[in-house]
Every structure is written in structure tokens, then in C-alpha cells.
Amino acid sequence: MTAATPWGRVSRRGELFGLSFERIYSSTPEDVWEAVTDAERLARWMAPYRGDLRLGGRWEALDSEGSVFSWAP
């Protein structure tokens, strides 16, 4: 199952979910990358996160958890 929305694309394979986002920001790629890989910055605009926000890492957000299988700036 794949569903595209104005906010991104959600895919599901069995019990696994994938999220894809494509946006244009008026900032540097480094600044945007830090905003989605630094837990404190990510919490400012999305949700509080704990864990390892990098390839192979495990994370937890608002009573949900997951694994990072693909992560590219």
C-alpha cells in the first residue's frame, strides 16, 4: 500500500511503514539535515523523539517506535 498526501508519502509492507518527504526550503541543505536528525530541533516542529536518528538506528516518538532503514540528505 502506498498513499501520497500533501505532507508526504506513506507506504506499508506488512507491519512496516515507510515515510517519504520531498520539500524545498529557503535554507542550506546542512541546516535542513540537522533539523531532521537532531532530536531537539526535530521536536520543535514535529514531535519529541528519543533514540538514534541515523541509518540502522532505533527511535521512539510519542508512544511509537521504529527503525531507520534508509536515510539520505
PDB file of N, CA, C and O in Angstrom:
ATOM      1  N   MET A   1       0.837  -1.176   0.000  1.00  0.00           N
ATOM      2  CA  MET A   1       0.000   0.000   0.000  1.00  0.00           C
ATOM      3  C   MET A   1       0.882   1.238   0.000  1.00  0.00           C
ATOM      4  O   MET A   1       1.832   1.315   0.778  1.00  0.00           O
ATOM      5  N   THR A   2       0.588   2.198  -0.850  1.00  0.00           N
ATOM      6  CA  THR A   2       1.274   3.487  -0.861  1.00  0.00           C
ATOM      7  C   THR A   2       0.227   4.574  -0.964  1.00  0.00           C
ATOM      8  O   THR A   2      -0.690   4.480  -1.780  1.00  0.00           O
ATOM      9  N   ALA A   3       0.355   5.600  -0.150  1.00  0.00           N
ATOM     10  CA  ALA A   3      -0.578   6.722  -0.187  1.00  0.00           C
ATOM     11  C   ALA A   3       0.214   8.022  -0.211  1.00  0.00           C
ATOM     12  O   ALA A   3       1.047   8.261   0.663  1.00  0.00           O
ATOM     13  N   ALA A   4      -0.045   8.863  -1.210  1.00  0.00           N
ATOM     14  CA  ALA A   4       0.604  10.171  -1.291  1.00  0.00           C
ATOM     15  C   ALA A   4      -0.347  11.216  -0.728  1.00  0.00           C
ATOM     16  O   ALA A   4      -1.545  11.199  -1.011  1.00  0.00           O
ATOM     17  N   THR A   5       0.195  12.118   0.067  1.00  0.00           N
ATOM     18  CA  THR A   5      -0.585  13.213   0.633  1.00  0.00           C
ATOM     19  C   THR A   5       0.198  14.503   0.416  1.00  0.00           C
ATOM     20  O   THR A   5       1.362  14.453   0.016  1.00  0.00           O
ATOM     21  N   PRO A   6      -0.417  15.655   0.672  1.00  0.00           N
ATOM     22  CA  PRO A   6       0.339  16.908   0.564  1.00  0.00           C
ATOM     23  C   PRO A   6       1.520  16.964   1.535  1.00  0.00           C
ATOM     24  O   PRO A   6       2.426  17.780   1.366  1.00  0.00           O
ATOM     25  N   TRP A   7       1.509  16.104   2.543  1.00  0.00           N
ATOM     26  CA  TRP A   7       2.567  16.126   3.561  1.00  0.00           C
ATOM     27  C   TRP A   7       3.653  15.107   3.299  1.00  0.00           C
ATOM     28  O   TRP A   7       4.679  15.133   3.980  1.00  0.00           O
ATOM     29  N   GLY A   8       3.478  14.223   2.357  1.00  0.00           N
ATOM     30  CA  GLY A   8       4.479  13.199   2.081  1.00  0.00           C
ATOM     31  C   GLY A   8       3.837  11.937   1.558  1.00  0.00           C
ATOM     32  O   GLY A   8       2.662  11.931   1.192  1.00  0.00           O
ATOM     33  N   ARG A   9       4.614  10.864   1.523  1.00  0.00           N
ATOM     34  CA  ARG A   9       4.127   9.583   1.026  1.00  0.00           C
ATOM     35  C   ARG A   9       4.326   8.535   2.115  1.00  0.00           C
ATOM     36  O   ARG A   9       5.395   8.439   2.717  1.00  0.00           O
ATOM     37  N   VAL A  10       3.287   7.761   2.353  1.00  0.00           N
ATOM     38  CA  VAL A  10       3.329   6.688   3.343  1.00  0.00           C
ATOM     39  C   VAL A  10       3.195   5.371   2.597  1.00  0.00           C
ATOM     40  O   VAL A  10       2.303   5.210   1.765  1.00  0.00           O
ATOM     41  N   SER A  11       4.070   4.442   2.893  1.00  0.00           N
ATOM     42  CA  SER A  11       3.962   3.114   2.293  1.00  0.00           C
ATOM     43  C   SER A  11       3.953   2.079   3.406  1.00  0.00           C
ATOM     44  O   SER A  11       4.491   2.301   4.490  1.00  0.00           O
ATOM     45  N   ARG A  12       3.339   0.963   3.118  1.00  0.00           N
ATOM     46  CA  ARG A  12       3.265  -0.098   4.118  1.00  0.00           C
ATOM     47  C   ARG A  12       3.594  -1.425   3.463  1.00  0.00           C
ATOM     48  O   ARG A  12       3.078  -1.759   2.397  1.00  0.00           O
ATOM     49  N   ARG A  13       4.456  -2.166   4.117  1.00  0.00           N
ATOM     50  CA  ARG A  13       4.809  -3.516   3.683  1.00  0.00           C
ATOM     51  C   ARG A  13       4.652  -4.414   4.899  1.00  0.00           C
ATOM     52  O   ARG A  13       5.530  -4.471   5.761  1.00  0.00           O
ATOM     53  N   GLY A  14       3.514  -5.121   4.961  1.00  0.00           N
ATOM     54  CA  GLY A  14       3.218  -5.929   6.144  1.00  0.00           C
ATOM     55  C   GLY A  14       3.003  -5.008   7.334  1.00  0.00           C
ATOM     56  O   GLY A  14       2.130  -4.141   7.312  1.00  0.00           O
ATOM     57  N   GLU A  15       3.805  -5.202   8.367  1.00  0.00           N
ATOM     58  CA  GLU A  15       3.687  -4.368   9.560  1.00  0.00           C
ATOM     59  C   GLU A  15       4.659  -3.196   9.557  1.00  0.00           C
ATOM     60  O   GLU A  15       4.704  -2.432  10.522  1.00  0.00           O
ATOM     61  N   LEU A  16       5.440  -3.040   8.489  1.00  0.00           N
ATOM     62  CA  LEU A  16       6.420  -1.954   8.398  1.00  0.00           C
ATOM     63  C   LEU A  16       5.842  -0.787   7.615  1.00  0.00           C
ATOM     64  O   LEU A  16       5.142  -0.984   6.621  1.00  0.00           O
ATOM     65  N   PHE A  17       6.131   0.418   8.058  1.00  0.00           N
ATOM     66  CA  PHE A  17       5.696   1.630   7.379  1.00  0.00           C
ATOM     67  C   PHE A  17       6.902   2.416   6.898  1.00  0.00           C
ATOM     68  O   PHE A  17       7.937   2.435   7.565  1.00  0.00           O
ATOM     69  N   GLY A  18       6.780   3.059   5.756  1.00  0.00           N
ATOM     70  CA  GLY A  18       7.819   3.933   5.234  1.00  0.00           C
ATOM     71  C   GLY A  18       7.249   5.331   5.051  1.00  0.00           C
ATOM     72  O   GLY A  18       6.096   5.482   4.646  1.00  0.00           O
ATOM     73  N   LEU A  19       8.036   6.345   5.340  1.00  0.00           N
ATOM     74  CA  LEU A  19       7.632   7.735   5.162  1.00  0.00           C
ATOM     75  C   LEU A  19       8.615   8.412   4.227  1.00  0.00           C
ATOM     76  O   LEU A  19       9.826   8.299   4.417  1.00  0.00           O
ATOM     77  N   SER A  20       8.110   9.122   3.211  1.00  0.00           N
ATOM     78  CA  SER A  20       8.958   9.860   2.273  1.00  0.00           C
ATOM     79  C   SER A  20       8.452  11.288   2.182  1.00  0.00           C
ATOM     80  O   SER A  20       7.252  11.530   2.046  1.00  0.00           O
ATOM     81  N   PHE A  21       9.382  12.229   2.260  1.00  0.00           N
ATOM     82  CA  PHE A  21       9.035  13.633   2.184  1.00  0.00           C
ATOM     83  C   PHE A  21       9.936  14.314   1.168  1.00  0.00           C
ATOM     84  O   PHE A  21      11.133  14.031   1.117  1.00  0.00           O
ATOM     85  N   GLU A  22       9.386  15.196   0.371  1.00  0.00           N
ATOM     86  CA  GLU A  22      10.183  16.000  -0.553  1.00  0.00           C
ATOM     87  C   GLU A  22       9.700  17.437  -0.431  1.00  0.00           C
ATOM     88  O   GLU A  22       8.528  17.729  -0.673  1.00  0.00           O
ATOM     89  N   ARG A  23      10.603  18.329  -0.056  1.00  0.00           N
ATOM     90  CA  ARG A  23      10.261  19.731   0.162  1.00  0.00           C
ATOM     91  C   ARG A  23      11.386  20.623  -0.334  1.00  0.00           C
ATOM     92  O   ARG A  23      12.520  20.174  -0.497  1.00  0.00           O
ATOM     93  N   ILE A  24      11.066  21.885  -0.570  1.00  0.00           N
ATOM     94  CA  ILE A  24      12.065  22.912  -0.905  1.00  0.00           C
ATOM     95  C   ILE A  24      12.043  23.940   0.220  1.00  0.00           C
ATOM     96  O   ILE A  24      10.996  24.505   0.538  1.00  0.00           O
ATOM     97  N   TYR A  25      13.204  24.177   0.818  1.00  0.00           N
ATOM     98  CA  TYR A  25      13.324  25.114   1.933  1.00  0.00           C
ATOM     99  C   TYR A  25      14.296  26.228   1.571  1.00  0.00           C
ATOM    100  O   TYR A  25      15.235  26.026   0.801  1.00  0.00           O
ATOM    101  N   SER A  26      14.060  27.394   2.131  1.00  0.00           N
ATOM    102  CA  SER A  26      14.984  28.515   1.915  1.00  0.00           C
ATOM    103  C   SER A  26      16.060  28.484   3.006  1.00  0.00           C
ATOM    104  O   SER A  26      16.159  29.391   3.832  1.00  0.00           O
ATOM    105  N   SER A  27      16.842  27.437   2.984  1.00  0.00           N
ATOM    106  CA  SER A  27      17.920  27.238   3.947  1.00  0.00           C
ATOM    107  C   SER A  27      18.972  26.365   3.266  1.00  0.00           C
ATOM    108  O   SER A  27      18.768  25.881   2.153  1.00  0.00           O
ATOM    109  N   THR A  28      20.083  26.175   3.942  1.00  0.00           N
ATOM    110  CA  THR A  28      21.126  25.317   3.376  1.00  0.00           C
ATOM    111  C   THR A  28      20.754  23.848   3.599  1.00  0.00           C
ATOM    112  O   THR A  28      20.028  23.534   4.543  1.00  0.00           O
ATOM    113  N   PRO A  29      21.246  22.944   2.740  1.00  0.00           N
ATOM    114  CA  PRO A  29      20.992  21.516   2.964  1.00  0.00           C
ATOM    115  C   PRO A  29      21.495  21.059   4.338  1.00  0.00           C
ATOM    116  O   PRO A  29      20.859  20.224   4.981  1.00  0.00           O
ATOM    117  N   GLU A  30      22.615  21.592   4.784  1.00  0.00           N
ATOM    118  CA  GLU A  30      23.175  21.203   6.090  1.00  0.00           C
ATOM    119  C   GLU A  30      22.228  21.591   7.229  1.00  0.00           C
ATOM    120  O   GLU A  30      22.037  20.819   8.169  1.00  0.00           O
ATOM    121  N   ASP A  31      21.636  22.787   7.146  1.00  0.00           N
ATOM    122  CA  ASP A  31      20.720  23.244   8.188  1.00  0.00           C
ATOM    123  C   ASP A  31      19.457  22.391   8.216  1.00  0.00           C
ATOM    124  O   ASP A  31      18.987  22.016   9.290  1.00  0.00           O
ATOM    125  N   VAL A  32      18.910  22.083   7.051  1.00  0.00           N
ATOM    126  CA  VAL A  32      17.705  21.248   6.979  1.00  0.00           C
ATOM    127  C   VAL A  32      18.017  19.844   7.494  1.00  0.00           C
ATOM    128  O   VAL A  32      17.231  19.269   8.248  1.00  0.00           O
ATOM    129  N   TRP A  33      19.155  19.294   7.092  1.00  0.00           N
ATOM    130  CA  TRP A  33      19.553  17.955   7.545  1.00  0.00           C
ATOM    131  C   TRP A  33      19.650  17.910   9.061  1.00  0.00           C
ATOM    132  O   TRP A  33      19.182  16.957   9.684  1.00  0.00           O
ATOM    133  N   GLU A  34      20.255  18.933   9.661  1.00  0.00           N
ATOM    134  CA  GLU A  34      20.361  18.971  11.123  1.00  0.00           C
ATOM    135  C   GLU A  34      18.985  19.073  11.774  1.00  0.00           C
ATOM    136  O   GLU A  34      18.761  18.514  12.848  1.00  0.00           O
ATOM    137  N   ALA A  35      18.066  19.784  11.128  1.00  0.00           N
ATOM    138  CA  ALA A  35      16.715  19.936  11.673  1.00  0.00           C
ATOM    139  C   ALA A  35      15.965  18.612  11.747  1.00  0.00           C
ATOM    140  O   ALA A  35      15.077  18.464  12.587  1.00  0.00           O
ATOM    141  N   VAL A  36      16.292  17.658  10.904  1.00  0.00           N
ATOM    142  CA  VAL A  36      15.595  16.362  10.938  1.00  0.00           C
ATOM    143  C   VAL A  36      16.422  15.249  11.576  1.00  0.00           C
ATOM    144  O   VAL A  36      15.921  14.137  11.742  1.00  0.00           O
ATOM    145  N   THR A  37      17.676  15.521  11.938  1.00  0.00           N
ATOM    146  CA  THR A  37      18.497  14.493  12.580  1.00  0.00           C
ATOM    147  C   THR A  37      18.902  14.861  14.000  1.00  0.00           C
ATOM    148  O   THR A  37      19.480  14.035  14.706  1.00  0.00           O
ATOM    149  N   ASP A  38      18.614  16.071  14.427  1.00  0.00           N
ATOM    150  CA  ASP A  38      18.894  16.495  15.797  1.00  0.00           C
ATOM    151  C   ASP A  38      17.569  16.441  16.572  1.00  0.00           C
ATOM    152  O   ASP A  38      16.626  17.158  16.239  1.00  0.00           O
ATOM    153  N   ALA A  39      17.500  15.597  17.596  1.00  0.00           N
ATOM    154  CA  ALA A  39      16.253  15.364  18.321  1.00  0.00           C
ATOM    155  C   ALA A  39      15.639  16.653  18.877  1.00  0.00           C
ATOM    156  O   ALA A  39      14.421  16.819  18.828  1.00  0.00           O
ATOM    157  N   GLU A  40      16.456  17.561  19.401  1.00  0.00           N
ATOM    158  CA  GLU A  40      15.930  18.814  19.947  1.00  0.00           C
ATOM    159  C   GLU A  40      15.286  19.666  18.863  1.00  0.00           C
ATOM    160  O   GLU A  40      14.204  20.217  19.065  1.00  0.00           O
ATOM    161  N   ARG A  41      15.943  19.776  17.718  1.00  0.00           N
ATOM    162  CA  ARG A  41      15.383  20.575  16.623  1.00  0.00           C
ATOM    163  C   ARG A  41      14.156  19.905  16.021  1.00  0.00           C
ATOM    164  O   ARG A  41      13.186  20.583  15.682  1.00  0.00           O
ATOM    165  N   LEU A  42      14.186  18.602  15.888  1.00  0.00           N
ATOM    166  CA  LEU A  42      13.046  17.876  15.341  1.00  0.00           C
ATOM    167  C   LEU A  42      11.812  18.052  16.223  1.00  0.00           C
ATOM    168  O   LEU A  42      10.700  18.181  15.711  1.00  0.00           O
ATOM    169  N   ALA A  43      11.992  18.058  17.514  1.00  0.00           N
ATOM    170  CA  ALA A  43      10.877  18.225  18.452  1.00  0.00           C
ATOM    171  C   ALA A  43      10.209  19.591  18.309  1.00  0.00           C
ATOM    172  O   ALA A  43       9.030  19.731  18.633  1.00  0.00           O
ATOM    173  N   ARG A  44      10.936  20.594  17.832  1.00  0.00           N
ATOM    174  CA  ARG A  44      10.358  21.937  17.667  1.00  0.00           C
ATOM    175  C   ARG A  44       9.261  21.969  16.619  1.00  0.00           C
ATOM    176  O   ARG A  44       8.316  22.748  16.745  1.00  0.00           O
ATOM    177  N   TRP A  45       9.364  21.140  15.587  1.00  0.00           N
ATOM    178  CA  TRP A  45       8.386  21.216  14.505  1.00  0.00           C
ATOM    179  C   TRP A  45       7.623  19.924  14.246  1.00  0.00           C
ATOM    180  O   TRP A  45       6.644  19.935  13.500  1.00  0.00           O
ATOM    181  N   MET A  46       8.039  18.817  14.838  1.00  0.00           N
ATOM    182  CA  MET A  46       7.328  17.566  14.575  1.00  0.00           C
ATOM    183  C   MET A  46       6.831  16.939  15.876  1.00  0.00           C
ATOM    184  O   MET A  46       5.644  17.022  16.192  1.00  0.00           O
ATOM    185  N   ALA A  47       7.723  16.320  16.620  1.00  0.00           N
ATOM    186  CA  ALA A  47       7.344  15.637  17.853  1.00  0.00           C
ATOM    187  C   ALA A  47       8.602  15.350  18.655  1.00  0.00           C
ATOM    188  O   ALA A  47       9.692  15.271  18.088  1.00  0.00           O
ATOM    189  N   PRO A  48       8.468  15.191  19.971  1.00  0.00           N
ATOM    190  CA  PRO A  48       9.619  14.783  20.767  1.00  0.00           C
ATOM    191  C   PRO A  48      10.073  13.374  20.362  1.00  0.00           C
ATOM    192  O   PRO A  48       9.256  12.465  20.218  1.00  0.00           O
ATOM    193  N   TYR A  49      11.362  13.215  20.185  1.00  0.00           N
ATOM    194  CA  TYR A  49      11.944  11.931  19.784  1.00  0.00           C
ATOM    195  C   TYR A  49      13.056  11.540  20.736  1.00  0.00           C
ATOM    196  O   TYR A  49      13.746  12.386  21.303  1.00  0.00           O
ATOM    197  N   ARG A  50      13.210  10.241  20.896  1.00  0.00           N
ATOM    198  CA  ARG A  50      14.362   9.689  21.606  1.00  0.00           C
ATOM    199  C   ARG A  50      14.948   8.621  20.718  1.00  0.00           C
ATOM    200  O   ARG A  50      14.229   7.970  19.960  1.00  0.00           O
ATOM    201  N   GLY A  51      16.231   8.441  20.806  1.00  0.00           N
ATOM    202  CA  GLY A  51      16.860   7.354  20.072  1.00  0.00           C
ATOM    203  C   GLY A  51      17.909   7.842  19.106  1.00  0.00           C
ATOM    204  O   GLY A  51      18.407   8.964  19.201  1.00  0.00           O
ATOM    205  N   ASP A  52      18.231   6.973  18.179  1.00  0.00           N
ATOM    206  CA  ASP A  52      19.323   7.179  17.242  1.00  0.00           C
ATOM    207  C   ASP A  52      18.749   7.463  15.860  1.00  0.00           C
ATOM    208  O   ASP A  52      18.336   6.541  15.158  1.00  0.00           O
ATOM    209  N   LEU A  53      18.720   8.743  15.465  1.00  0.00           N
ATOM    210  CA  LEU A  53      18.123   9.163  14.195  1.00  0.00           C
ATOM    211  C   LEU A  53      19.144   9.081  13.061  1.00  0.00           C
ATOM    212  O   LEU A  53      19.431  10.079  12.400  1.00  0.00           O
ATOM    213  N   ARG A  54      19.686   7.889  12.843  1.00  0.00           N
ATOM    214  CA  ARG A  54      20.615   7.674  11.731  1.00  0.00           C
ATOM    215  C   ARG A  54      20.409   6.267  11.202  1.00  0.00           C
ATOM    216  O   ARG A  54      19.730   5.457  11.833  1.00  0.00           O
ATOM    217  N   LEU A  55      20.987   5.971  10.056  1.00  0.00           N
ATOM    218  CA  LEU A  55      20.832   4.676   9.418  1.00  0.00           C
ATOM    219  C   LEU A  55      21.158   3.557  10.402  1.00  0.00           C
ATOM    220  O   LEU A  55      22.215   3.557  11.032  1.00  0.00           O
ATOM    221  N   GLY A  56      20.246   2.614  10.524  1.00  0.00           N
ATOM    222  CA  GLY A  56      20.424   1.494  11.442  1.00  0.00           C
ATOM    223  C   GLY A  56      19.964   1.797  12.853  1.00  0.00           C
ATOM    224  O   GLY A  56      19.927   0.903  13.700  1.00  0.00           O
ATOM    225  N   GLY A  57      19.611   3.051  13.118  1.00  0.00           N
ATOM    226  CA  GLY A  57      19.217   3.454  14.458  1.00  0.00           C
ATOM    227  C   GLY A  57      17.788   3.077  14.798  1.00  0.00           C
ATOM    228  O   GLY A  57      16.989   2.747  13.922  1.00  0.00           O
ATOM    229  N   ARG A  58      17.486   3.131  16.066  1.00  0.00           N
ATOM    230  CA  ARG A  58      16.128   2.913  16.567  1.00  0.00           C
ATOM    231  C   ARG A  58      15.666   4.199  17.204  1.00  0.00           C
ATOM    232  O   ARG A  58      16.448   4.888  17.860  1.00  0.00           O
ATOM    233  N   TRP A  59      14.388   4.534  17.018  1.00  0.00           N
ATOM    234  CA  TRP A  59      13.864   5.770  17.577  1.00  0.00           C
ATOM    235  C   TRP A  59      12.496   5.544  18.197  1.00  0.00           C
ATOM    236  O   TRP A  59      11.843   4.529  17.953  1.00  0.00           O
ATOM    237  N   GLU A  60      12.081   6.502  18.997  1.00  0.00           N
ATOM    238  CA  GLU A  60      10.786   6.440  19.658  1.00  0.00           C
ATOM    239  C   GLU A  60      10.186   7.834  19.664  1.00  0.00           C
ATOM    240  O   GLU A  60      10.861   8.803  20.015  1.00  0.00           O
ATOM    241  N   ALA A  61       8.917   7.940  19.276  1.00  0.00           N
ATOM    242  CA  ALA A  61       8.223   9.229  19.259  1.00  0.00           C
ATOM    243  C   ALA A  61       6.789   9.056  19.718  1.00  0.00           C
ATOM    244  O   ALA A  61       6.047   8.244  19.165  1.00  0.00           O
ATOM    245  N   LEU A  62       6.400   9.810  20.722  1.00  0.00           N
ATOM    246  CA  LEU A  62       5.008   9.814  21.188  1.00  0.00           C
ATOM    247  C   LEU A  62       4.377   8.423  21.246  1.00  0.00           C
ATOM    248  O   LEU A  62       3.391   8.158  20.559  1.00  0.00           O
ATOM    249  N   ASP A  63       4.925   7.565  22.039  1.00  0.00           N
ATOM    250  CA  ASP A  63       4.415   6.213  22.230  1.00  0.00           C
ATOM    251  C   ASP A  63       4.501   5.344  20.982  1.00  0.00           C
ATOM    252  O   ASP A  63       3.850   4.301  20.917  1.00  0.00           O
ATOM    253  N   SER A  64       5.296   5.752  19.983  1.00  0.00           N
ATOM    254  CA  SER A  64       5.533   4.938  18.791  1.00  0.00           C
ATOM    255  C   SER A  64       7.027   4.724  18.671  1.00  0.00           C
ATOM    256  O   SER A  64       7.812   5.512  19.199  1.00  0.00           O
ATOM    257  N   GLU A  65       7.423   3.686  17.994  1.00  0.00           N
ATOM    258  CA  GLU A  65       8.852   3.462  17.781  1.00  0.00           C
ATOM    259  C   GLU A  65       9.076   2.864  16.421  1.00  0.00           C
ATOM    260  O   GLU A  65       8.141   2.355  15.803  1.00  0.00           O
ATOM    261  N   GLY A  66      10.311   2.915  15.939  1.00  0.00           N
ATOM    262  CA  GLY A  66      10.613   2.388  14.621  1.00  0.00           C
ATOM    263  C   GLY A  66      12.102   2.251  14.433  1.00  0.00           C
ATOM    264  O   GLY A  66      12.884   2.488  15.354  1.00  0.00           O
ATOM    265  N   SER A  67      12.492   1.865  13.223  1.00  0.00           N
ATOM    266  CA  SER A  67      13.890   1.732  12.854  1.00  0.00           C
ATOM    267  C   SER A  67      14.149   2.568  11.615  1.00  0.00           C
ATOM    268  O   SER A  67      13.255   2.775  10.794  1.00  0.00           O
ATOM    269  N   VAL A  68      15.369   3.041  11.486  1.00  0.00           N
ATOM    270  CA  VAL A  68      15.761   3.801  10.305  1.00  0.00           C
ATOM    271  C   VAL A  68      16.439   2.835   9.330  1.00  0.00           C
ATOM    272  O   VAL A  68      17.520   2.318   9.614  1.00  0.00           O
ATOM    273  N   PHE A  69      15.804   2.594   8.186  1.00  0.00           N
ATOM    274  CA  PHE A  69      16.349   1.684   7.186  1.00  0.00           C
ATOM    275  C   PHE A  69      17.017   2.421   6.036  1.00  0.00           C
ATOM    276  O   PHE A  69      17.895   1.871   5.372  1.00  0.00           O
ATOM    277  N   SER A  70      16.610   3.653   5.798  1.00  0.00           N
ATOM    278  CA  SER A  70      17.181   4.453   4.712  1.00  0.00           C
ATOM    279  C   SER A  70      17.118   5.909   5.139  1.00  0.00           C
ATOM    280  O   SER A  70      16.085   6.387   5.609  1.00  0.00           O
ATOM    281  N   TRP A  71      18.243   6.613   4.969  1.00  0.00           N
ATOM    282  CA  TRP A  71      18.319   7.997   5.454  1.00  0.00           C
ATOM    283  C   TRP A  71      19.306   8.723   4.580  1.00  0.00           C
ATOM    284  O   TRP A  71      20.502   8.438   4.643  1.00  0.00           O
ATOM    285  N   ALA A  72      18.847   9.657   3.762  1.00  0.00           N
ATOM    286  CA  ALA A  72      19.750  10.349   2.841  1.00  0.00           C
ATOM    287  C   ALA A  72      19.381  11.819   2.766  1.00  0.00           C
ATOM    288  O   ALA A  72      18.206  12.161   2.639  1.00  0.00           O
ATOM    289  N   PRO A  73      20.389  12.698   2.844  1.00  0.00           N
ATOM    290  CA  PRO A  73      20.085  14.129   2.740  1.00  0.00           C
ATOM    291  C   PRO A  73      19.692  14.513   1.313  1.00  0.00           C
ATOM    292  O   PRO A  73      19.403  15.680   1.044  1.00  0.00           O
TER     293      PRO A  73
END
